Amino acid sequence: MTARIPGNKLGVFWGGKGDQTCLEVFCDFNCPFSNKICTTLFEVKKSFGSKLELVFLPTPQPWHPSSCMVHECYHAATALSPSKTEDIFMYTMEIALQYFSDVDSYEMSRKAVHEQMADLYMAKGLVDKEAFLQAVRIEIPASGGEKNAGNEATRLVKMYTKHGRYSSIHVTPTTRVNGIICDTSSSWTVEEFAVFLQPLVDAEGI
């Protein structure tokens, strides 16, 4: 029976020890506003170092039809190359809108998305192409077999989706600081995020 609860805490953890201010970002690789805020937060993290735990939670949105395919490719890649998770996250955020927007992916099959992602990841040295394609492959079942079994990444897509729904996350990006949803904006600059976060990082206790 497939486990219904993840064995590890979900998220892409950008450093930290777990006892500091934690900024969580629910984001969608195919969301332009997620792309913008994540690019900014990569720089924000540099300013705070180990004082800030930055956690990205990839959350595919149903109104971006290709998003689920991009997310499953991301999870398949990180499962194959866990030591490169941060690089895979950054690169997926970089290429998703460039190659798999609604317009760009309109005539692409799921298999075509998998194959192009395989080539893109391989070109950056992030995955072995054949292992990646095997991980995202949809097996054709024998007669009467399960036709919606998904692939090796399906379970993680489900877990992240479940986490977002249980957390009442609707739009991306949505941010939480220390578990509380907060009113940030994808248009904020590095300096504006620093002004918002500095008092929280400096605070001792609640």
Rosetta constraint file for C-alpha pairs under 8 A:
AtomPair CA 4 CA 159 HARMONIC 7.87 0.50
AtomPair CA 5 CA 159 HARMONIC 7.49 0.50
AtomPair CA 6 CA 10 HARMONIC 7.46 0.50
AtomPair CA 6 CA 159 HARMONIC 6.90 0.50
AtomPair CA 10 CA 57 HARMONIC 7.11 0.50
AtomPair CA 10 CA 160 HARMONIC 7.16 0.50
AtomPair CA 11 CA 55 HARMONIC 5.64 0.50
AtomPair CA 11 CA 56 HARMONIC 5.43 0.50
AtomPair CA 11 CA 57 HARMONIC 4.89 0.50
AtomPair CA 11 CA 58 HARMONIC 7.58 0.50
AtomPair CA 12 CA 55 HARMONIC 5.32 0.50
AtomPair CA 12 CA 56 HARMONIC 5.07 0.50
AtomPair CA 12 CA 57 HARMONIC 6.63 0.50
AtomPair CA 12 CA 85 HARMONIC 7.25 0.50
AtomPair CA 12 CA 86 HARMONIC 6.96 0.50
AtomPair CA 12 CA 89 HARMONIC 7.94 0.50
AtomPair CA 13 CA 53 HARMONIC 7.02 0.50
AtomPair CA 13 CA 54 HARMONIC 5.97 0.50
AtomPair CA 13 CA 55 HARMONIC 4.75 0.50
AtomPair CA 13 CA 56 HARMONIC 6.88 0.50
AtomPair CA 14 CA 45 HARMONIC 7.86 0.50
AtomPair CA 14 CA 53 HARMONIC 6.33 0.50
AtomPair CA 14 CA 54 HARMONIC 5.13 0.50
AtomPair CA 14 CA 55 HARMONIC 6.20 0.50
AtomPair CA 14 CA 86 HARMONIC 7.48 0.50
AtomPair CA 15 CA 49 HARMONIC 7.85 0.50
AtomPair CA 15 CA 50 HARMONIC 6.47 0.50
AtomPair CA 15 CA 53 HARMONIC 6.10 0.50
AtomPair CA 15 CA 54 HARMONIC 7.16 0.50
AtomPair CA 16 CA 20 HARMONIC 7.30 0.50
AtomPair CA 16 CA 49 HARMONIC 7.98 0.50
AtomPair CA 16 CA 50 HARMONIC 5.04 0.50
AtomPair CA 16 CA 51 HARMONIC 7.05 0.50
AtomPair CA 16 CA 52 HARMONIC 6.50 0.50
AtomPair CA 16 CA 53 HARMONIC 4.86 0.50
AtomPair CA 16 CA 54 HARMONIC 7.78 0.50
AtomPair CA 17 CA 50 HARMONIC 7.56 0.50
AtomPair CA 17 CA 53 HARMONIC 7.48 0.50
AtomPair CA 18 CA 22 HARMONIC 7.76 0.50
AtomPair CA 18 CA 53 HARMONIC 7.03 0.50
AtomPair CA 20 CA 50 HARMONIC 7.98 0.50
AtomPair CA 20 CA 51 HARMONIC 5.84 0.50
AtomPair CA 20 CA 52 HARMONIC 5.98 0.50
AtomPair CA 20 CA 53 HARMONIC 6.47 0.50
AtomPair CA 20 CA 201 HARMONIC 7.29 0.50
AtomPair CA 21 CA 51 HARMONIC 6.77 0.50
AtomPair CA 21 CA 52 HARMONIC 5.21 0.50
AtomPair CA 21 CA 53 HARMONIC 6.06 0.50
AtomPair CA 21 CA 177 HARMONIC 7.15 0.50
AtomPair CA 21 CA 178 HARMONIC 6.29 0.50
AtomPair CA 21 CA 200 HARMONIC 6.73 0.50
AtomPair CA 21 CA 201 HARMONIC 5.66 0.50
AtomPair CA 22 CA 52 HARMONIC 5.95 0.50
AtomPair CA 22 CA 53 HARMONIC 4.55 0.50
AtomPair CA 22 CA 54 HARMONIC 5.95 0.50
AtomPair CA 22 CA 55 HARMONIC 7.32 0.50
AtomPair CA 22 CA 177 HARMONIC 5.62 0.50
AtomPair CA 22 CA 178 HARMONIC 5.07 0.50
AtomPair CA 22 CA 179 HARMONIC 7.90 0.50
AtomPair CA 23 CA 52 HARMONIC 7.27 0.50
AtomPair CA 23 CA 53 HARMONIC 6.14 0.50
AtomPair CA 23 CA 54 HARMONIC 4.99 0.50
AtomPair CA 23 CA 55 HARMONIC 6.16 0.50
AtomPair CA 23 CA 175 HARMONIC 6.89 0.50
AtomPair CA 23 CA 176 HARMONIC 5.81 0.50
AtomPair CA 23 CA 177 HARMONIC 4.65 0.50
AtomPair CA 23 CA 178 HARMONIC 6.52 0.50
AtomPair CA 24 CA 54 HARMONIC 6.01 0.50
AtomPair CA 24 CA 55 HARMONIC 4.61 0.50
AtomPair CA 24 CA 56 HARMONIC 5.83 0.50
AtomPair CA 24 CA 57 HARMONIC 7.13 0.50
AtomPair CA 24 CA 175 HARMONIC 5.46 0.50
AtomPair CA 24 CA 176 HARMONIC 5.07 0.50
AtomPair CA 24 CA 177 HARMONIC 6.33 0.50
AtomPair CA 24 CA 178 HARMONIC 7.86 0.50
AtomPair CA 24 CA 179 HARMONIC 7.81 0.50
AtomPair CA 25 CA 54 HARMONIC 7.82 0.50
AtomPair CA 25 CA 55 HARMONIC 6.17 0.50
AtomPair CA 25 CA 56 HARMONIC 4.83 0.50
AtomPair CA 25 CA 57 HARMONIC 5.88 0.50
AtomPair CA 25 CA 173 HARMONIC 6.43 0.50
AtomPair CA 25 CA 174 HARMONIC 5.85 0.50
AtomPair CA 25 CA 175 HARMONIC 4.56 0.50
AtomPair CA 25 CA 176 HARMONIC 6.66 0.50
AtomPair CA 26 CA 56 HARMONIC 6.15 0.50
AtomPair CA 26 CA 57 HARMONIC 4.69 0.50
AtomPair CA 26 CA 58 HARMONIC 6.00 0.50
AtomPair CA 26 CA 59 HARMONIC 5.98 0.50
AtomPair CA 26 CA 164 HARMONIC 7.50 0.50
AtomPair CA 26 CA 169 HARMONIC 7.70 0.50
AtomPair CA 26 CA 172 HARMONIC 6.04 0.50
AtomPair CA 26 CA 173 HARMONIC 5.40 0.50
AtomPair CA 26 CA 174 HARMONIC 5.20 0.50
AtomPair CA 26 CA 175 HARMONIC 6.24 0.50
AtomPair CA 27 CA 31 HARMONIC 7.45 0.50
AtomPair CA 27 CA 34 HARMONIC 5.22 0.50
AtomPair CA 27 CA 56 HARMONIC 6.90 0.50
AtomPair CA 27 CA 57 HARMONIC 6.04 0.50
AtomPair CA 27 CA 58 HARMONIC 5.06 0.50
AtomPair CA 27 CA 59 HARMONIC 5.44 0.50
AtomPair CA 27 CA 60 HARMONIC 7.58 0.50
AtomPair CA 27 CA 172 HARMONIC 5.12 0.50
AtomPair CA 27 CA 173 HARMONIC 4.80 0.50
AtomPair CA 27 CA 174 HARMONIC 7.03 0.50
AtomPair CA 28 CA 34 HARMONIC 5.96 0.50
AtomPair CA 28 CA 35 HARMONIC 7.87 0.50
AtomPair CA 28 CA 58 HARMONIC 5.54 0.50
AtomPair CA 28 CA 59 HARMONIC 5.12 0.50
AtomPair CA 28 CA 60 HARMONIC 5.12 0.50
AtomPair CA 28 CA 61 HARMONIC 6.59 0.50
AtomPair CA 28 CA 67 HARMONIC 7.31 0.50
AtomPair CA 28 CA 172 HARMONIC 6.27 0.50
AtomPair CA 28 CA 173 HARMONIC 7.23 0.50
AtomPair CA 29 CA 34 HARMONIC 6.87 0.50
AtomPair CA 29 CA 35 HARMONIC 6.73 0.50
AtomPair CA 29 CA 58 HARMONIC 7.13 0.50
AtomPair CA 29 CA 60 HARMONIC 7.37 0.50
AtomPair CA 29 CA 67 HARMONIC 6.81 0.50
AtomPair CA 29 CA 70 HARMONIC 7.35 0.50
AtomPair CA 29 CA 71 HARMONIC 7.25 0.50
AtomPair CA 29 CA 92 HARMONIC 6.81 0.50
AtomPair CA 29 CA 93 HARMONIC 5.13 0.50
AtomPair CA 29 CA 96 HARMONIC 5.83 0.50
AtomPair CA 29 CA 97 HARMONIC 7.43 0.50
AtomPair CA 30 CA 34 HARMONIC 7.82 0.50
AtomPair CA 30 CA 35 HARMONIC 7.74 0.50
AtomPair CA 30 CA 60 HARMONIC 7.87 0.50
AtomPair CA 30 CA 64 HARMONIC 6.63 0.50
AtomPair CA 30 CA 66 HARMONIC 7.74 0.50
AtomPair CA 30 CA 67 HARMONIC 5.61 0.50
AtomPair CA 30 CA 70 HARMONIC 7.98 0.50
AtomPair CA 30 CA 93 HARMONIC 7.70 0.50
AtomPair CA 30 CA 96 HARMONIC 5.59 0.50
AtomPair CA 30 CA 97 HARMONIC 5.49 0.50
AtomPair CA 30 CA 100 HARMONIC 7.42 0.50
AtomPair CA 30 CA 101 HARMONIC 6.55 0.50
AtomPair CA 31 CA 35 HARMONIC 6.31 0.50
AtomPair CA 31 CA 64 HARMONIC 7.72 0.50
AtomPair CA 31 CA 97 HARMONIC 7.58 0.50
AtomPair CA 31 CA 172 HARMONIC 7.06 0.50
AtomPair CA 32 CA 36 HARMONIC 6.27 0.50
AtomPair CA 32 CA 97 HARMONIC 7.22 0.50
AtomPair CA 33 CA 37 HARMONIC 6.25 0.50
AtomPair CA 33 CA 172 HARMONIC 7.26 0.50
AtomPair CA 33 CA 173 HARMONIC 6.53 0.50
AtomPair CA 33 CA 186 HARMONIC 5.75 0.50
AtomPair CA 34 CA 38 HARMONIC 5.99 0.50
AtomPair CA 34 CA 172 HARMONIC 6.15 0.50
AtomPair CA 34 CA 173 HARMONIC 5.01 0.50
AtomPair CA 34 CA 186 HARMONIC 7.07 0.50
AtomPair CA 35 CA 39 HARMONIC 6.16 0.50
AtomPair CA 35 CA 93 HARMONIC 6.08 0.50
AtomPair CA 35 CA 94 HARMONIC 7.46 0.50
AtomPair CA 36 CA 40 HARMONIC 6.42 0.50
AtomPair CA 36 CA 186 HARMONIC 6.03 0.50
AtomPair CA 36 CA 187 HARMONIC 7.48 0.50
AtomPair CA 37 CA 41 HARMONIC 6.08 0.50
AtomPair CA 37 CA 173 HARMONIC 7.48 0.50
AtomPair CA 37 CA 185 HARMONIC 7.63 0.50
AtomPair CA 37 CA 186 HARMONIC 4.57 0.50
AtomPair CA 37 CA 187 HARMONIC 7.17 0.50
AtomPair CA 37 CA 188 HARMONIC 7.69 0.50
AtomPair CA 38 CA 42 HARMONIC 6.16 0.50
AtomPair CA 39 CA 43 HARMONIC 7.10 0.50
AtomPair CA 40 CA 44 HARMONIC 6.38 0.50
AtomPair CA 40 CA 189 HARMONIC 6.73 0.50
AtomPair CA 40 CA 190 HARMONIC 5.97 0.50
AtomPair CA 41 CA 45 HARMONIC 6.01 0.50
AtomPair CA 41 CA 190 HARMONIC 7.15 0.50
AtomPair CA 42 CA 46 HARMONIC 6.95 0.50
AtomPair CA 43 CA 47 HARMONIC 6.99 0.50
AtomPair CA 43 CA 190 HARMONIC 6.78 0.50
AtomPair CA 44 CA 48 HARMONIC 6.83 0.50
AtomPair CA 44 CA 190 HARMONIC 5.57 0.50
AtomPair CA 44 CA 193 HARMONIC 7.09 0.50
AtomPair CA 44 CA 194 HARMONIC 6.95 0.50
AtomPair CA 45 CA 49 HARMONIC 5.83 0.50
AtomPair CA 45 CA 52 HARMONIC 6.86 0.50
AtomPair CA 45 CA 54 HARMONIC 7.07 0.50
AtomPair CA 48 CA 52 HARMONIC 5.74 0.50
AtomPair CA 51 CA 201 HARMONIC 6.51 0.50
AtomPair CA 52 CA 201 HARMONIC 6.97 0.50
AtomPair CA 57 CA 160 HARMONIC 7.11 0.50
AtomPair CA 58 CA 71 HARMONIC 7.29 0.50
AtomPair CA 58 CA 160 HARMONIC 6.81 0.50
AtomPair CA 59 CA 160 HARMONIC 6.15 0.50
AtomPair CA 59 CA 161 HARMONIC 5.92 0.50
AtomPair CA 59 CA 164 HARMONIC 6.71 0.50
AtomPair CA 59 CA 172 HARMONIC 7.75 0.50
AtomPair CA 60 CA 64 HARMONIC 7.71 0.50
AtomPair CA 60 CA 67 HARMONIC 5.56 0.50
AtomPair CA 60 CA 68 HARMONIC 5.59 0.50
AtomPair CA 60 CA 71 HARMONIC 6.73 0.50
AtomPair CA 60 CA 161 HARMONIC 7.11 0.50
AtomPair CA 61 CA 65 HARMONIC 7.81 0.50
AtomPair CA 61 CA 67 HARMONIC 6.65 0.50
AtomPair CA 61 CA 68 HARMONIC 7.58 0.50
AtomPair CA 61 CA 171 HARMONIC 7.89 0.50
AtomPair CA 61 CA 172 HARMONIC 7.87 0.50
AtomPair CA 62 CA 67 HARMONIC 7.47 0.50
AtomPair CA 62 CA 68 HARMONIC 7.75 0.50
AtomPair CA 64 CA 101 HARMONIC 7.81 0.50
AtomPair CA 64 CA 102 HARMONIC 6.68 0.50
AtomPair CA 65 CA 102 HARMONIC 7.09 0.50
AtomPair CA 66 CA 70 HARMONIC 6.45 0.50
AtomPair CA 66 CA 100 HARMONIC 6.51 0.50
AtomPair CA 66 CA 101 HARMONIC 7.21 0.50
AtomPair CA 66 CA 102 HARMONIC 6.94 0.50
AtomPair CA 66 CA 105 HARMONIC 6.73 0.50
AtomPair CA 67 CA 71 HARMONIC 6.10 0.50
AtomPair CA 67 CA 100 HARMONIC 7.96 0.50
AtomPair CA 68 CA 72 HARMONIC 6.15 0.50
AtomPair CA 68 CA 157 HARMONIC 7.66 0.50
AtomPair CA 69 CA 73 HARMONIC 6.28 0.50
AtomPair CA 69 CA 110 HARMONIC 6.80 0.50
AtomPair CA 69 CA 113 HARMONIC 7.11 0.50
AtomPair CA 69 CA 114 HARMONIC 7.59 0.50
AtomPair CA 70 CA 74 HARMONIC 6.28 0.50
AtomPair CA 70 CA 92 HARMONIC 7.97 0.50
AtomPair CA 70 CA 96 HARMONIC 7.02 0.50
AtomPair CA 70 CA 100 HARMONIC 7.82 0.50
AtomPair CA 70 CA 113 HARMONIC 7.60 0.50
AtomPair CA 70 CA 117 HARMONIC 7.91 0.50
AtomPair CA 71 CA 75 HARMONIC 6.25 0.50
AtomPair CA 71 CA 157 HARMONIC 6.90 0.50
AtomPair CA 72 CA 76 HARMONIC 6.07 0.50
AtomPair CA 72 CA 136 HARMONIC 7.41 0.50
AtomPair CA 72 CA 153 HARMONIC 5.29 0.50
AtomPair CA 72 CA 154 HARMONIC 6.47 0.50
AtomPair CA 72 CA 156 HARMONIC 7.80 0.50
AtomPair CA 72 CA 157 HARMONIC 6.22 0.50
AtomPair CA 73 CA 77 HARMONIC 6.10 0.50
AtomPair CA 73 CA 114 HARMONIC 6.76 0.50
AtomPair CA 73 CA 117 HARMONIC 6.99 0.50
AtomPair CA 73 CA 136 HARMONIC 6.82 0.50
AtomPair CA 73 CA 153 HARMONIC 7.33 0.50
AtomPair CA 74 CA 78 HARMONIC 6.26 0.50
AtomPair CA 74 CA 88 HARMONIC 7.07 0.50
AtomPair CA 74 CA 89 HARMONIC 7.22 0.50
AtomPair CA 74 CA 92 HARMONIC 6.87 0.50
AtomPair CA 75 CA 79 HARMONIC 6.09 0.50
AtomPair CA 75 CA 153 HARMONIC 5.62 0.50
AtomPair CA 75 CA 156 HARMONIC 6.71 0.50
AtomPair CA 75 CA 157 HARMONIC 7.47 0.50
AtomPair CA 76 CA 80 HARMONIC 6.40 0.50
AtomPair CA 76 CA 132 HARMONIC 6.62 0.50
AtomPair CA 76 CA 135 HARMONIC 6.06 0.50
AtomPair CA 76 CA 136 HARMONIC 6.61 0.50
AtomPair CA 76 CA 152 HARMONIC 6.86 0.50
AtomPair CA 76 CA 153 HARMONIC 5.15 0.50
AtomPair CA 77 CA 81 HARMONIC 6.08 0.50
AtomPair CA 77 CA 82 HARMONIC 8.00 0.50
AtomPair CA 77 CA 88 HARMONIC 7.31 0.50
AtomPair CA 77 CA 126 HARMONIC 7.54 0.50
AtomPair CA 77 CA 127 HARMONIC 6.30 0.50
AtomPair CA 77 CA 132 HARMONIC 6.45 0.50
AtomPair CA 78 CA 82 HARMONIC 4.88 0.50
AtomPair CA 78 CA 83 HARMONIC 7.91 0.50
AtomPair CA 78 CA 84 HARMONIC 6.90 0.50
AtomPair CA 78 CA 85 HARMONIC 5.30 0.50
AtomPair CA 78 CA 88 HARMONIC 6.87 0.50
AtomPair CA 80 CA 127 HARMONIC 6.83 0.50
AtomPair CA 80 CA 131 HARMONIC 7.74 0.50
AtomPair CA 80 CA 132 HARMONIC 7.31 0.50
AtomPair CA 81 CA 85 HARMONIC 6.84 0.50
AtomPair CA 81 CA 126 HARMONIC 6.98 0.50
AtomPair CA 81 CA 127 HARMONIC 6.45 0.50
AtomPair CA 84 CA 88 HARMONIC 6.05 0.50
AtomPair CA 84 CA 126 HARMONIC 6.91 0.50
AtomPair CA 85 CA 89 HARMONIC 6.05 0.50
AtomPair CA 86 CA 90 HARMONIC 6.21 0.50
AtomPair CA 87 CA 91 HARMONIC 6.05 0.50
AtomPair CA 87 CA 126 HARMONIC 7.91 0.50
AtomPair CA 88 CA 92 HARMONIC 5.92 0.50
AtomPair CA 88 CA 121 HARMONIC 7.92 0.50
AtomPair CA 88 CA 126 HARMONIC 6.81 0.50
AtomPair CA 89 CA 93 HARMONIC 6.16 0.50
AtomPair CA 90 CA 94 HARMONIC 6.21 0.50
AtomPair CA 91 CA 95 HARMONIC 6.24 0.50
AtomPair CA 92 CA 96 HARMONIC 5.75 0.50
AtomPair CA 93 CA 97 HARMONIC 7.72 0.50
AtomPair CA 94 CA 98 HARMONIC 7.36 0.50
AtomPair CA 95 CA 99 HARMONIC 6.02 0.50
AtomPair CA 95 CA 100 HARMONIC 7.77 0.50
AtomPair CA 96 CA 100 HARMONIC 5.28 0.50
AtomPair CA 96 CA 101 HARMONIC 6.88 0.50
AtomPair CA 97 CA 101 HARMONIC 4.85 0.50
AtomPair CA 99 CA 104 HARMONIC 5.98 0.50
AtomPair CA 99 CA 105 HARMONIC 7.30 0.50
AtomPair CA 100 CA 104 HARMONIC 5.30 0.50
AtomPair CA 100 CA 105 HARMONIC 4.95 0.50
AtomPair CA 100 CA 113 HARMONIC 7.86 0.50
AtomPair CA 101 CA 105 HARMONIC 5.88 0.50
AtomPair CA 102 CA 106 HARMONIC 5.81 0.50
AtomPair CA 104 CA 108 HARMONIC 8.00 0.50
AtomPair CA 105 CA 113 HARMONIC 7.89 0.50
AtomPair CA 108 CA 112 HARMONIC 5.82 0.50
AtomPair CA 108 CA 113 HARMONIC 6.58 0.50
AtomPair CA 109 CA 113 HARMONIC 6.42 0.50
AtomPair CA 110 CA 114 HARMONIC 6.33 0.50
AtomPair CA 111 CA 115 HARMONIC 6.18 0.50
AtomPair CA 111 CA 137 HARMONIC 7.99 0.50
AtomPair CA 112 CA 116 HARMONIC 6.14 0.50
AtomPair CA 113 CA 117 HARMONIC 6.04 0.50
AtomPair CA 114 CA 118 HARMONIC 6.07 0.50
AtomPair CA 114 CA 133 HARMONIC 6.92 0.50
AtomPair CA 114 CA 136 HARMONIC 6.96 0.50
AtomPair CA 115 CA 119 HARMONIC 6.37 0.50
AtomPair CA 115 CA 133 HARMONIC 7.08 0.50
AtomPair CA 116 CA 120 HARMONIC 6.22 0.50
AtomPair CA 117 CA 121 HARMONIC 5.99 0.50
AtomPair CA 118 CA 122 HARMONIC 5.94 0.50
AtomPair CA 118 CA 127 HARMONIC 7.78 0.50
AtomPair CA 118 CA 129 HARMONIC 5.48 0.50
AtomPair CA 118 CA 132 HARMONIC 6.51 0.50
AtomPair CA 118 CA 133 HARMONIC 6.71 0.50
AtomPair CA 119 CA 123 HARMONIC 6.02 0.50
AtomPair CA 119 CA 129 HARMONIC 6.93 0.50
AtomPair CA 120 CA 124 HARMONIC 6.63 0.50
AtomPair CA 121 CA 125 HARMONIC 6.41 0.50
AtomPair CA 121 CA 126 HARMONIC 5.27 0.50
AtomPair CA 121 CA 127 HARMONIC 5.98 0.50
AtomPair CA 121 CA 129 HARMONIC 7.80 0.50
AtomPair CA 122 CA 126 HARMONIC 5.70 0.50
AtomPair CA 122 CA 127 HARMONIC 5.37 0.50
AtomPair CA 122 CA 128 HARMONIC 6.20 0.50
AtomPair CA 122 CA 129 HARMONIC 5.81 0.50
AtomPair CA 127 CA 131 HARMONIC 7.66 0.50
AtomPair CA 127 CA 132 HARMONIC 6.62 0.50
AtomPair CA 128 CA 132 HARMONIC 6.11 0.50
AtomPair CA 129 CA 133 HARMONIC 6.16 0.50
AtomPair CA 130 CA 134 HARMONIC 6.20 0.50
AtomPair CA 131 CA 135 HARMONIC 6.25 0.50
AtomPair CA 132 CA 136 HARMONIC 6.46 0.50
AtomPair CA 133 CA 137 HARMONIC 5.86 0.50
AtomPair CA 135 CA 151 HARMONIC 6.57 0.50
AtomPair CA 135 CA 152 HARMONIC 5.33 0.50
AtomPair CA 135 CA 153 HARMONIC 7.09 0.50
AtomPair CA 136 CA 151 HARMONIC 5.38 0.50
AtomPair CA 136 CA 152 HARMONIC 6.18 0.50
AtomPair CA 136 CA 153 HARMONIC 6.66 0.50
AtomPair CA 137 CA 151 HARMONIC 6.03 0.50
AtomPair CA 138 CA 150 HARMONIC 6.13 0.50
AtomPair CA 138 CA 151 HARMONIC 5.62 0.50
AtomPair CA 139 CA 151 HARMONIC 7.69 0.50
AtomPair CA 140 CA 147 HARMONIC 7.46 0.50
AtomPair CA 141 CA 145 HARMONIC 5.07 0.50
AtomPair CA 141 CA 146 HARMONIC 6.36 0.50
AtomPair CA 141 CA 147 HARMONIC 6.41 0.50
AtomPair CA 150 CA 154 HARMONIC 5.59 0.50
AtomPair CA 153 CA 157 HARMONIC 6.52 0.50
AtomPair CA 154 CA 158 HARMONIC 6.25 0.50
AtomPair CA 155 CA 159 HARMONIC 6.23 0.50
AtomPair CA 156 CA 160 HARMONIC 6.18 0.50
AtomPair CA 157 CA 161 HARMONIC 6.10 0.50
AtomPair CA 158 CA 162 HARMONIC 5.96 0.50
AtomPair CA 159 CA 163 HARMONIC 6.10 0.50
AtomPair CA 160 CA 164 HARMONIC 6.24 0.50
AtomPair CA 161 CA 165 HARMONIC 6.23 0.50
AtomPair CA 162 CA 166 HARMONIC 6.03 0.50
AtomPair CA 163 CA 167 HARMONIC 6.09 0.50
AtomPair CA 164 CA 168 HARMONIC 6.34 0.50
AtomPair CA 164 CA 169 HARMONIC 5.18 0.50
AtomPair CA 164 CA 170 HARMONIC 7.83 0.50
AtomPair CA 165 CA 169 HARMONIC 5.74 0.50
AtomPair CA 165 CA 170 HARMONIC 7.56 0.50
AtomPair CA 169 CA 174 HARMONIC 6.95 0.50
AtomPair CA 170 CA 174 HARMONIC 7.99 0.50
AtomPair CA 173 CA 186 HARMONIC 7.34 0.50
AtomPair CA 174 CA 181 HARMONIC 7.33 0.50
AtomPair CA 174 CA 182 HARMONIC 7.87 0.50
AtomPair CA 174 CA 184 HARMONIC 7.89 0.50
AtomPair CA 175 CA 181 HARMONIC 5.78 0.50
AtomPair CA 175 CA 182 HARMONIC 5.94 0.50
AtomPair CA 175 CA 183 HARMONIC 7.52 0.50
AtomPair CA 175 CA 184 HARMONIC 6.87 0.50
AtomPair CA 176 CA 180 HARMONIC 4.85 0.50
AtomPair CA 176 CA 181 HARMONIC 4.08 0.50
AtomPair CA 176 CA 182 HARMONIC 5.47 0.50
AtomPair CA 177 CA 181 HARMONIC 6.49 0.50
AtomPair CA 177 CA 182 HARMONIC 6.64 0.50
AtomPair CA 184 CA 188 HARMONIC 7.52 0.50
AtomPair CA 188 CA 192 HARMONIC 5.63 0.50
AtomPair CA 188 CA 193 HARMONIC 6.44 0.50
AtomPair CA 189 CA 193 HARMONIC 6.36 0.50
AtomPair CA 190 CA 194 HARMONIC 6.20 0.50
AtomPair CA 191 CA 195 HARMONIC 6.31 0.50
AtomPair CA 192 CA 196 HARMONIC 6.34 0.50
AtomPair CA 193 CA 197 HARMONIC 6.01 0.50
AtomPair CA 194 CA 198 HARMONIC 5.66 0.50
AtomPair CA 195 CA 199 HARMONIC 7.58 0.50
AtomPair CA 196 CA 200 HARMONIC 7.70 0.50
AtomPair CA 197 CA 201 HARMONIC 6.12 0.50
AtomPair CA 198 CA 202 HARMONIC 6.07 0.50
AtomPair CA 199 CA 203 HARMONIC 6.00 0.50
